[in-house]
Amino acid sequence: MAPKGTRRRQQKFSPMEKKPRAAPDYNKPLPWCEGPKLKPFSSQNNAVQFVSLLSDPESEGHSHVFEVRIAEKPYALKVFKFYDDEMDRAGLQLSGHLGSISLEILHAHSDPFYNECRAYGKLIEKNLNGKVAVQCHGHITLPAKMEDELERRFGVGDWDRPEAEYNKPASKRQVLRAVVKELVQKDVPFTEKTLARMLRDLYCIRRQGIYPSDIFARNYKGGLLLDLSIAKTEPHFLLEIEDDWRVKTYKNRDLWQFDDMVEESEVKAWVRALPNEEYIAKLRPRPKEKS
């Protein structure tokens, strides 16, 4: 139950439909809903040559990341697993909002692939692509038959593909979806200076109405944020239908995570996303000693 004094926000989204929309046109900017969109990769018709697996093959995350070459240029290719809306639908049902949100909006605002598209779409709009997060060059698809090759070469076989699809020939299955990013080959250690720049970048990202919600050391490379797959980018249905206290939690989660990351890094720095109570206490005037 929400604390007293909070209000329900005006709902702006269509009721949940029984069936999802038709397969998207991957030759167009995505997602199809209102808000920021990511354009297709300009060289998507060129063959993708897989070089190595960059991510942990046992990862339970939303994707697998590979070093690839496209048109002789090196890139990082983030290939997404398939999105299952069951948990998100259950959450909406528990909160009493299931009938307020269309299935189309639920997928466009919750599918990690579309989350990344929307966040990067906004960064590109604001001329921040590659400045506050690793540069993204667009989205691309891979034929379903690539699954066999990726499992054979890299031991990657978990794509969370719906079981019913395996009864179809590979040519009839859904394609794999991916985003093409700059390949960051040189990392930088965490220092006070690096952390301060990372925090400025995070504040800048947030000012664009993007809330990453996944700030961990593993999601940075070269001092730039790599992962926006669970980011909430305005307009976002959860930021419209939830009570103020929960919206504040959604928006501030990455600030708490940043401070935890600094603590875990063991770097001696006063860089903090939220007020440091210990530091503030040191600035308070001490009571005078009685003579």
Phi and psi restraints in degrees (value plus and minus 20) as a CYANA .aco file:
   2 ALA   PHI     -92.2   -52.2
   2 ALA   PSI     127.5   167.5
   3 PRO   PHI     -80.5   -40.5
   3 PRO   PSI     135.7   175.7
   4 LYS   PHI     -83.4   -43.4
   4 LYS   PSI     125.8   165.8
   5 GLY   PHI      76.3   116.3
   5 GLY   PSI     -32.8     7.2
   6 THR   PHI    -106.2   -66.2
   6 THR   PSI     140.0   180.0
   7 ARG   PHI    -145.6  -105.6
   7 ARG   PSI     134.1   174.1
   8 ARG   PHI     -99.6   -59.6
   8 ARG   PSI     113.8   153.8
   9 ARG   PHI    -102.3   -62.3
   9 ARG   PSI     134.0   174.0
  10 GLN   PHI     -85.7   -45.7
  10 GLN   PSI     110.0   150.0
  11 GLN   PHI    -105.3   -65.3
  11 GLN   PSI     113.1   153.1
  12 LYS   PHI    -140.4  -100.4
  12 LYS   PSI     -10.2    29.8
  13 PHE   PHI    -137.3   -97.3
  13 PHE   PSI     134.0   174.0
  14 SER   PHI     -94.5   -54.5
  14 SER   PSI     133.8   173.8
  15 PRO   PHI     -81.6   -41.6
  15 PRO   PSI     137.0   177.0
  16 MET   PHI     -81.6   -41.6
  16 MET   PSI     110.0   150.0
  17 GLU   PHI    -110.7   -70.7
  17 GLU   PSI     141.6   181.6
  18 LYS   PHI     -98.5   -58.5
  18 LYS   PSI     -48.5    -8.5
  19 LYS   PHI    -144.7  -104.7
  19 LYS   PSI     125.0   165.0
  20 PRO   PHI     -90.9   -50.9
  20 PRO   PSI     140.7   180.7
  21 ARG   PHI     -87.1   -47.1
  21 ARG   PSI     149.8   189.8
  22 ALA   PHI     -84.7   -44.7
  22 ALA   PSI     143.7   183.7
  23 ALA   PHI     -75.9   -35.9
  23 ALA   PSI     118.0   158.0
  24 PRO   PHI     -89.9   -49.9
  24 PRO   PSI     140.8   180.8
  25 ASP   PHI    -109.8   -69.8
  25 ASP   PSI      85.7   125.7
  26 TYR   PHI     -96.9   -56.9
  26 TYR   PSI     -18.9    21.1
  27 ASN   PHI    -109.6   -69.6
  27 ASN   PSI     -16.7    23.3
  28 LYS   PHI    -140.3  -100.3
  28 LYS   PSI     144.8   184.8
  29 PRO   PHI     -80.1   -40.1
  29 PRO   PSI     123.1   163.1
  30 LEU   PHI    -149.9  -109.9
  30 LEU   PSI     133.9   173.9
  31 PRO   PHI     -98.4   -58.4
  31 PRO   PSI     156.1   196.1
  32 TRP   PHI    -100.2   -60.2
  32 TRP   PSI     -32.3     7.7
  33 CYS   PHI     -99.4   -59.4
  33 CYS   PSI     154.5   194.5
  34 GLU   PHI     -81.3   -41.3
  34 GLU   PSI     123.5   163.5
  35 GLY   PHI      97.1   137.1
  35 GLY   PSI    -193.7  -153.7
  36 PRO   PHI     -84.6   -44.6
  36 PRO   PSI     130.9   170.9
  37 LYS   PHI    -158.5  -118.5
  37 LYS   PSI     134.4   174.4
  38 LEU   PHI    -128.8   -88.8
  38 LEU   PSI     111.5   151.5
  39 LYS   PHI     -98.2   -58.2
  39 LYS   PSI     138.4   178.4
  40 PRO   PHI     -82.7   -42.7
  40 PRO   PSI     131.8   171.8
  41 PHE   PHI     -83.0   -43.0
  41 PHE   PSI     114.6   154.6
  42 SER   PHI     -85.9   -45.9
  42 SER   PSI     -46.5    -6.5
  43 SER   PHI    -127.8   -87.8
  43 SER   PSI      13.2    53.2
  44 GLN   PHI     -86.7   -46.7
  44 GLN   PSI     -37.5     2.5
  45 ASN   PHI    -103.5   -63.5
  45 ASN   PSI     -27.2    12.8
  46 ASN   PHI    -102.7   -62.7
  46 ASN   PSI     131.4   171.4
  47 ALA   PHI     -85.0   -45.0
  47 ALA   PSI     124.0   164.0
  48 VAL   PHI    -120.1   -80.1
  48 VAL   PSI      99.9   139.9
  49 GLN   PHI    -122.3   -82.3
  49 GLN   PSI      96.0   136.0
  50 PHE   PHI    -102.9   -62.9
  50 PHE   PSI     109.3   149.3
  51 VAL   PHI    -123.7   -83.7
  51 VAL   PSI     -72.0   -32.0
  52 SER   PHI    -178.0  -138.0
  52 SER   PSI     142.8   182.8
  53 LEU   PHI    -112.9   -72.9
  53 LEU   PSI     105.4   145.4
  54 LEU   PHI    -114.5   -74.5
  54 LEU   PSI     -48.3    -8.3
  55 SER   PHI    -114.1   -74.1
  55 SER   PSI     150.8   190.8
  56 ASP   PHI     -92.9   -52.9
  56 ASP   PSI     101.3   141.3
  57 PRO   PHI     -83.9   -43.9
  57 PRO   PSI     -40.8    -0.8
  58 GLU   PHI    -113.7   -73.7
  58 GLU   PSI     -14.9    25.1
  59 SER   PHI     -82.1   -42.1
  59 SER   PSI     121.5   161.5
  60 GLU   PHI    -117.8   -77.8
  60 GLU   PSI      -1.2    38.8
  61 GLY   PHI     -95.0   -55.0
  61 GLY   PSI    -184.4  -144.4
  62 HIS   PHI    -111.2   -71.2
  62 HIS   PSI     -23.9    16.1
  63 SER   PHI    -180.2  -140.2
  63 SER   PSI     153.1   193.1
  64 HIS   PHI    -145.2  -105.2
  64 HIS   PSI     122.0   162.0
  65 VAL   PHI    -137.1   -97.1
  65 VAL   PSI     113.5   153.5
  66 PHE   PHI    -145.9  -105.9
  66 PHE   PSI     129.5   169.5
  67 GLU   PHI    -104.9   -64.9
  67 GLU   PSI     109.0   149.0
  68 VAL   PHI    -154.8  -114.8
  68 VAL   PSI     149.2   189.2
  69 ARG   PHI    -146.2  -106.2
  69 ARG   PSI     110.4   150.4
  70 ILE   PHI    -149.6  -109.6
  70 ILE   PSI     102.2   142.2
  71 ALA   PHI      34.2    74.2
  71 ALA   PSI      21.2    61.2
  72 GLU   PHI      50.8    90.8
  72 GLU   PSI     -13.3    26.7
  73 LYS   PHI    -127.6   -87.6
  73 LYS   PSI     120.8   160.8
  74 PRO   PHI    -100.3   -60.3
  74 PRO   PSI     120.2   160.2
  75 TYR   PHI    -164.3  -124.3
  75 TYR   PSI     145.6   185.6
  76 ALA   PHI    -122.3   -82.3
  76 ALA   PSI     105.8   145.8
  77 LEU   PHI    -129.7   -89.7
  77 LEU   PSI      96.0   136.0
  78 LYS   PHI    -118.0   -78.0
  78 LYS   PSI      88.4   128.4
  79 VAL   PHI    -121.4   -81.4
  79 VAL   PSI     103.6   143.6
  80 PHE   PHI    -110.8   -70.8
  80 PHE   PSI     125.8   165.8
  81 LYS   PHI     -95.3   -55.3
  81 LYS   PSI     147.1   187.1
  82 PHE   PHI     -98.7   -58.7
  82 PHE   PSI     123.6   163.6
  83 TYR   PHI    -110.3   -70.3
  83 TYR   PSI     110.0   150.0
  84 ASP   PHI    -129.8   -89.8
  84 ASP   PSI      99.6   139.6
  85 ASP   PHI    -106.0   -66.0
  85 ASP   PSI     -14.2    25.8
  86 GLU   PHI     -78.5   -38.5
  86 GLU   PSI     -67.4   -27.4
  87 MET   PHI     -86.7   -46.7
  87 MET   PSI     -59.7   -19.7
  88 ASP   PHI     -88.5   -48.5
  88 ASP   PSI     -57.1   -17.1
  89 ARG   PHI     -86.1   -46.1
  89 ARG   PSI     -60.0   -20.0
  90 ALA   PHI     -83.2   -43.2
  90 ALA   PSI     -60.2   -20.2
  91 GLY   PHI     -83.4   -43.4
  91 GLY   PSI     -60.6   -20.6
  92 LEU   PHI     -86.3   -46.3
  92 LEU   PSI     -55.8   -15.8
  93 GLN   PHI     -86.8   -46.8
  93 GLN   PSI     -61.7   -21.7
  94 LEU   PHI     -84.2   -44.2
  94 LEU   PSI     -55.6   -15.6
  95 SER   PHI    -105.9   -65.9
  95 SER   PSI     -23.3    16.7
  96 GLY   PHI      61.4   101.4
  96 GLY   PSI      -3.1    36.9
  97 HIS   PHI    -129.4   -89.4
  97 HIS   PSI     -15.7    24.3
  98 LEU   PHI     -78.5   -38.5
  98 LEU   PSI     -57.1   -17.1
  99 GLY   PHI    -102.2   -62.2
  99 GLY   PSI     -19.7    20.3
 100 SER   PHI    -118.6   -78.6
 100 SER   PSI     -36.6     3.4
 101 ILE   PHI    -137.1   -97.1
 101 ILE   PSI     113.8   153.8
 102 SER   PHI     -93.4   -53.4
 102 SER   PSI     131.5   171.5
 103 LEU   PHI     -81.4   -41.4
 103 LEU   PSI     -53.9   -13.9
 104 GLU   PHI     -80.5   -40.5
 104 GLU   PSI     -66.7   -26.7
 105 ILE   PHI     -89.8   -49.8
 105 ILE   PSI     -59.5   -19.5
 106 LEU   PHI     -75.3   -35.3
 106 LEU   PSI     -67.0   -27.0
 107 HIS   PHI     -88.8   -48.8
 107 HIS   PSI     -63.6   -23.6
 108 ALA   PHI     -85.8   -45.8
 108 ALA   PSI     -46.4    -6.4
 109 HIS   PHI    -124.8   -84.8
 109 HIS   PSI     -22.7    17.3
 110 SER   PHI    -146.4  -106.4
 110 SER   PSI     -48.7    -8.7
 111 ASP   PHI     -82.9   -42.9
 111 ASP   PSI     103.3   143.3
 112 PRO   PHI     -73.6   -33.6
 112 PRO   PSI     -54.3   -14.3
 113 PHE   PHI     -82.3   -42.3
 113 PHE   PSI     -67.0   -27.0
 114 TYR   PHI     -91.5   -51.5
 114 TYR   PSI     -51.7   -11.7
 115 ASN   PHI     -77.4   -37.4
 115 ASN   PSI     -65.0   -25.0
 116 GLU   PHI     -87.5   -47.5
 116 GLU   PSI     -60.3   -20.3
 117 CYS   PHI     -81.3   -41.3
 117 CYS   PSI     -64.8   -24.8
 118 ARG   PHI     -87.9   -47.9
 118 ARG   PSI     -63.2   -23.2
 119 ALA   PHI     -83.7   -43.7
 119 ALA   PSI     -66.4   -26.4
 120 TYR   PHI     -90.0   -50.0
 120 TYR   PSI     -52.7   -12.7
 121 GLY   PHI     -78.2   -38.2
 121 GLY   PSI     -62.5   -22.5
 122 LYS   PHI     -87.6   -47.6
 122 LYS   PSI     -62.6   -22.6
 123 LEU   PHI     -82.5   -42.5
 123 LEU   PSI     -58.2   -18.2
 124 ILE   PHI     -87.1   -47.1
 124 ILE   PSI     -61.5   -21.5
 125 GLU   PHI     -75.8   -35.8
 125 GLU   PSI     -58.2   -18.2
 126 LYS   PHI    -114.1   -74.1
 126 LYS   PSI      -9.8    30.2
 127 ASN   PHI      39.3    79.3
 127 ASN   PSI      19.2    59.2
 128 LEU   PHI    -135.6   -95.6
 128 LEU   PSI     -17.0    23.0
 129 ASN   PHI     -84.0   -44.0
 129 ASN   PSI     103.6   143.6
 130 GLY   PHI      66.1   106.1
 130 GLY   PSI     -25.2    14.8
 131 LYS   PHI    -121.1   -81.1
 131 LYS   PSI     -56.7   -16.7
 132 VAL   PHI    -138.1   -98.1
 132 VAL   PSI     -28.7    11.3
 133 ALA   PHI    -169.5  -129.5
 133 ALA   PSI     138.5   178.5
 134 VAL   PHI     -75.3   -35.3
 134 VAL   PSI     118.0   158.0
 135 GLN   PHI     -83.6   -43.6
 135 GLN   PSI     115.8   155.8
 136 CYS   PHI    -132.2   -92.2
 136 CYS   PSI     116.9   156.9
 137 HIS   PHI    -125.1   -85.1
 137 HIS   PSI     -22.9    17.1
 138 GLY   PHI     111.2   151.2
 138 GLY   PSI     157.2   197.2
 139 HIS   PHI    -122.0   -82.0
 139 HIS   PSI     139.7   179.7
 140 ILE   PHI    -173.8  -133.8
 140 ILE   PSI     139.7   179.7
 141 THR   PHI    -141.3  -101.3
 141 THR   PSI     137.7   177.7
 142 LEU   PHI    -146.8  -106.8
 142 LEU   PSI     121.6   161.6
 143 PRO   PHI     -84.8   -44.8
 143 PRO   PSI     130.3   170.3
 144 ALA   PHI     -77.9   -37.9
 144 ALA   PSI     -49.1    -9.1
 145 LYS   PHI     -82.9   -42.9
 145 LYS   PSI     -37.0     3.0
 146 MET   PHI     -85.6   -45.6
 146 MET   PSI     -40.9    -0.9
 147 GLU   PHI     -75.6   -35.6
 147 GLU   PSI     -63.5   -23.5
 148 ASP   PHI     -83.3   -43.3
 148 ASP   PSI     -62.6   -22.6
 149 GLU   PHI     -85.9   -45.9
 149 GLU   PSI     -62.1   -22.1
 150 LEU   PHI     -86.9   -46.9
 150 LEU   PSI     -55.0   -15.0
 151 GLU   PHI     -90.5   -50.5
 151 GLU   PSI     -60.5   -20.5
 152 ARG   PHI     -87.1   -47.1
 152 ARG   PSI     -62.7   -22.7
 153 ARG   PHI    -104.5   -64.5
 153 ARG   PSI     -54.9   -14.9
 154 PHE   PHI    -144.1  -104.1
 154 PHE   PSI     -19.6    20.4
 155 GLY   PHI      50.7    90.7
 155 GLY   PSI       2.9    42.9
 156 VAL   PHI    -124.5   -84.5
 156 VAL   PSI      94.0   134.0
 157 GLY   PHI    -155.2  -115.2
 157 GLY   PSI     -20.7    19.3
 158 ASP   PHI    -117.6   -77.6
 158 ASP   PSI      82.0   122.0
 159 TRP   PHI    -136.4   -96.4
 159 TRP   PSI     -16.5    23.5
 160 ASP   PHI      34.7    74.7
 160 ASP   PSI      13.4    53.4
 161 ARG   PHI     -89.1   -49.1
 161 ARG   PSI     118.6   158.6
 162 PRO   PHI     -75.0   -35.0
 162 PRO   PSI     114.0   154.0
 163 GLU   PHI     -76.3   -36.3
 163 GLU   PSI     -56.9   -16.9
 164 ALA   PHI     -80.2   -40.2
 164 ALA   PSI     -45.4    -5.4
 165 GLU   PHI     -91.0   -51.0
 165 GLU   PSI     -43.2    -3.2
 166 TYR   PHI     -93.7   -53.7
 166 TYR   PSI     -28.1    11.9
 167 ASN   PHI    -104.3   -64.3
 167 ASN   PSI     -25.8    14.2
 168 LYS   PHI    -122.7   -82.7
 168 LYS   PSI     135.4   175.4
 169 PRO   PHI     -85.1   -45.1
 169 PRO   PSI     133.9   173.9
 170 ALA   PHI     -74.9   -34.9
 170 ALA   PSI     -53.4   -13.4
 171 SER   PHI     -88.2   -48.2
 171 SER   PSI     -37.0     3.0
 172 LYS   PHI    -122.3   -82.3
 172 LYS   PSI     -21.3    18.7
 173 ARG   PHI    -106.3   -66.3
 173 ARG   PSI     143.1   183.1
 174 GLN   PHI     -82.6   -42.6
 174 GLN   PSI     125.6   165.6
 175 VAL   PHI     -94.5   -54.5
 175 VAL   PSI     140.4   180.4
 176 LEU   PHI    -103.1   -63.1
 176 LEU   PSI     119.3   159.3
 177 ARG   PHI    -128.4   -88.4
 177 ARG   PSI     123.7   163.7
 178 ALA   PHI    -169.7  -129.7
 178 ALA   PSI     142.7   182.7
 179 VAL   PHI    -141.7  -101.7
 179 VAL   PSI     124.1   164.1
 180 VAL   PHI    -120.0   -80.0
 180 VAL   PSI     104.8   144.8
 181 LYS   PHI    -146.1  -106.1
 181 LYS   PSI     141.9   181.9
 182 GLU   PHI     -82.0   -42.0
 182 GLU   PSI     118.7   158.7
 183 LEU   PHI    -105.8   -65.8
 183 LEU   PSI      91.4   131.4
 184 VAL   PHI    -110.9   -70.9
 184 VAL   PSI      91.5   131.5
 185 GLN   PHI    -118.6   -78.6
 185 GLN   PSI     -42.3    -2.3
 186 LYS   PHI    -132.0   -92.0
 186 LYS   PSI     102.2   142.2
 187 ASP   PHI    -114.3   -74.3
 187 ASP   PSI     145.9   185.9
 188 VAL   PHI    -148.4  -108.4
 188 VAL   PSI     122.5   162.5
 189 PRO   PHI     -91.6   -51.6
 189 PRO   PSI     135.5   175.5
 190 PHE   PHI     -93.5   -53.5
 190 PHE   PSI     102.8   142.8
 191 THR   PHI    -151.7  -111.7
 191 THR   PSI     151.8   191.8
 192 GLU   PHI     -79.5   -39.5
 192 GLU   PSI     -60.4   -20.4
 193 LYS   PHI     -86.5   -46.5
 193 LYS   PSI     -63.6   -23.6
 194 THR   PHI     -84.1   -44.1
 194 THR   PSI     -64.7   -24.7
 195 LEU   PHI     -83.9   -43.9
 195 LEU   PSI     -57.3   -17.3
 196 ALA   PHI     -83.7   -43.7
 196 ALA   PSI     -60.5   -20.5
 197 ARG   PHI     -88.0   -48.0
 197 ARG   PSI     -60.4   -20.4
 198 MET   PHI     -81.8   -41.8
 198 MET   PSI     -57.9   -17.9
 199 LEU   PHI     -88.8   -48.8
 199 LEU   PSI     -61.0   -21.0
 200 ARG   PHI     -80.0   -40.0
 200 ARG   PSI     -60.4   -20.4
 201 ASP   PHI     -84.2   -44.2
 201 ASP   PSI     -61.1   -21.1
 202 LEU   PHI     -83.6   -43.6
 202 LEU   PSI     -64.0   -24.0
 203 TYR   PHI     -79.4   -39.4
 203 TYR   PSI     -60.1   -20.1
 204 CYS   PHI     -84.6   -44.6
 204 CYS   PSI     -63.6   -23.6
 205 ILE   PHI     -78.9   -38.9
 205 ILE   PSI     -64.5   -24.5
 206 ARG   PHI     -85.8   -45.8
 206 ARG   PSI     -54.6   -14.6
 207 ARG   PHI     -85.0   -45.0
 207 ARG   PSI     -39.3     0.7
 208 GLN   PHI    -105.6   -65.6
 208 GLN   PSI     -19.0    21.0
 209 GLY   PHI      63.0   103.0
 209 GLY   PSI       8.0    48.0
 210 ILE   PHI    -137.0   -97.0
 210 ILE   PSI     105.4   145.4
 211 TYR   PHI    -140.2  -100.2
 211 TYR   PSI      79.1   119.1
 212 PRO   PHI     -80.0   -40.0
 212 PRO   PSI     -62.0   -22.0
 213 SER   PHI      43.7    83.7
 213 SER   PSI      -5.6    34.4
 214 ASP   PHI    -167.8  -127.8
 214 ASP   PSI      35.4    75.4
 215 ILE   PHI    -113.3   -73.3
 215 ILE   PSI      81.6   121.6
 216 PHE   PHI    -159.6  -119.6
 216 PHE   PSI     136.4   176.4
 217 ALA   PHI     -76.9   -36.9
 217 ALA   PSI     -55.3   -15.3
 218 ARG   PHI     -85.8   -45.8
 218 ARG   PSI     -37.6     2.4
 219 ASN   PHI    -118.0   -78.0
 219 ASN   PSI      -4.7    35.3
 220 TYR   PHI    -141.3  -101.3
 220 TYR   PSI     125.7   165.7
 221 LYS   PHI    -168.2  -128.2
 221 LYS   PSI     108.2   148.2
 222 GLY   PHI      44.9    84.9
 222 GLY   PSI       3.8    43.8
 223 GLY   PHI      59.7    99.7
 223 GLY   PSI     -15.1    24.9
 224 LEU   PHI    -134.6   -94.6
 224 LEU   PSI     126.4   166.4
 225 LEU   PHI     -90.1   -50.1
 225 LEU   PSI     113.8   153.8
 226 LEU   PHI    -119.5   -79.5
 226 LEU   PSI     -51.3   -11.3
 227 ASP   PHI    -139.6   -99.6
 227 ASP   PSI     101.6   141.6
 228 LEU   PHI    -147.4  -107.4
 228 LEU   PSI       7.4    47.4
 229 SER   PHI     -96.5   -56.5
 229 SER   PSI     -33.8     6.2
 230 ILE   PHI    -140.1  -100.1
 230 ILE   PSI      -2.0    38.0
 231 ALA   PHI     -85.9   -45.9
 231 ALA   PSI     124.4   164.4
 232 LYS   PHI    -124.5   -84.5
 232 LYS   PSI      98.6   138.6
 233 THR   PHI    -133.8   -93.8
 233 THR   PSI     108.6   148.6
 234 GLU   PHI     -89.1   -49.1
 234 GLU   PSI     122.3   162.3
 235 PRO   PHI     -95.4   -55.4
 235 PRO   PSI     116.9   156.9
 236 HIS   PHI    -154.2  -114.2
 236 HIS   PSI     114.1   154.1
 237 PHE   PHI     -80.7   -40.7
 237 PHE   PSI     -55.4   -15.4
 238 LEU   PHI     -86.7   -46.7
 238 LEU   PSI     -50.2   -10.2
 239 LEU   PHI     -99.2   -59.2
 239 LEU   PSI     -26.7    13.3
 240 GLU   PHI    -123.3   -83.3
 240 GLU   PSI     -55.7   -15.7
 241 ILE   PHI    -118.3   -78.3
 241 ILE   PSI     -39.4     0.6
 242 GLU   PHI    -104.0   -64.0
 242 GLU   PSI     142.0   182.0
 243 ASP   PHI     -88.4   -48.4
 243 ASP   PSI     138.6   178.6
 244 ASP   PHI     -77.0   -37.0
 244 ASP   PSI     -60.4   -20.4
 245 TRP   PHI     -85.5   -45.5
 245 TRP   PSI     -55.9   -15.9
 246 ARG   PHI     -95.0   -55.0
 246 ARG   PSI     -56.7   -16.7
 247 VAL   PHI     -81.5   -41.5
 247 VAL   PSI     -61.6   -21.6
 248 LYS   PHI     -81.1   -41.1
 248 LYS   PSI     -58.3   -18.3
 249 THR   PHI     -83.7   -43.7
 249 THR   PSI     -65.7   -25.7
 250 TYR   PHI     -77.1   -37.1
 250 TYR   PSI     -64.6   -24.6
 251 LYS   PHI     -94.6   -54.6
 251 LYS   PSI     -47.6    -7.6
 252 ASN   PHI    -118.3   -78.3
 252 ASN   PSI     -24.3    15.7
 253 ARG   PHI     -77.1   -37.1
 253 ARG   PSI     -61.9   -21.9
 254 ASP   PHI     -88.8   -48.8
 254 ASP   PSI     -44.7    -4.7
 255 LEU   PHI     -90.1   -50.1
 255 LEU   PSI     -62.8   -22.8
 256 TRP   PHI     -82.7   -42.7
 256 TRP   PSI     -62.1   -22.1
 257 GLN   PHI     -84.3   -44.3
 257 GLN   PSI     -58.2   -18.2
 258 PHE   PHI     -81.5   -41.5
 258 PHE   PSI     -66.0   -26.0
 259 ASP   PHI     -84.5   -44.5
 259 ASP   PSI     -57.7   -17.7
 260 ASP   PHI     -82.4   -42.4
 260 ASP   PSI     -60.5   -20.5
 261 MET   PHI     -82.5   -42.5
 261 MET   PSI     -61.5   -21.5
 262 VAL   PHI     -82.9   -42.9
 262 VAL   PSI     -64.4   -24.4
 263 GLU   PHI     -80.7   -40.7
 263 GLU   PSI     -64.5   -24.5
 264 GLU   PHI     -90.1   -50.1
 264 GLU   PSI     -44.2    -4.2
 265 SER   PHI     -91.4   -51.4
 265 SER   PSI     -40.4    -0.4
 266 GLU   PHI      41.3    81.3
 266 GLU   PSI      -0.9    39.1
 267 VAL   PHI     -98.6   -58.6
 267 VAL   PSI     111.1   151.1
 268 LYS   PHI     -98.3   -58.3
 268 LYS   PSI      77.7   117.7
 269 ALA   PHI    -170.9  -130.9
 269 ALA   PSI     129.4   169.4
 270 TRP   PHI    -116.1   -76.1
 270 TRP   PSI      -0.8    39.2
 271 VAL   PHI     -93.3   -53.3
 271 VAL   PSI      98.5   138.5
 272 ARG   PHI    -162.2  -122.2
 272 ARG   PSI     120.1   160.1
 273 ALA   PHI     -99.7   -59.7
 273 ALA   PSI     -50.9   -10.9
 274 LEU   PHI    -137.3   -97.3
 274 LEU   PSI     138.8   178.8
 275 PRO   PHI     -73.9   -33.9
 275 PRO   PSI     111.6   151.6
 276 ASN   PHI    -109.7   -69.7
 276 ASN   PSI      88.8   128.8
 277 GLU   PHI     -80.9   -40.9
 277 GLU   PSI     -57.4   -17.4
 278 GLU   PHI     -85.8   -45.8
 278 GLU   PSI     -61.5   -21.5
 279 TYR   PHI     -87.1   -47.1
 279 TYR   PSI     -62.8   -22.8
 280 ILE   PHI     -81.1   -41.1
 280 ILE   PSI     -58.5   -18.5
 281 ALA   PHI     -82.7   -42.7
 281 ALA   PSI     -54.8   -14.8
 282 LYS   PHI     -89.7   -49.7
 282 LYS   PSI     -45.2    -5.2
 283 LEU   PHI    -104.5   -64.5
 283 LEU   PSI     -35.4     4.6
 284 ARG   PHI     -90.7   -50.7
 284 ARG   PSI     120.8   160.8
 285 PRO   PHI     -84.4   -44.4
 285 PRO   PSI     114.4   154.4
 286 ARG   PHI    -100.1   -60.1
 286 ARG   PSI     125.9   165.9
 287 PRO   PHI     -84.6   -44.6
 287 PRO   PSI     120.9   160.9
 288 LYS   PHI     -89.8   -49.8
 288 LYS   PSI     120.7   160.7
 289 GLU   PHI     -94.7   -54.7
 289 GLU   PSI     121.1   161.1
 290 LYS   PHI     -91.2   -51.2
 290 LYS   PSI     114.8   154.8
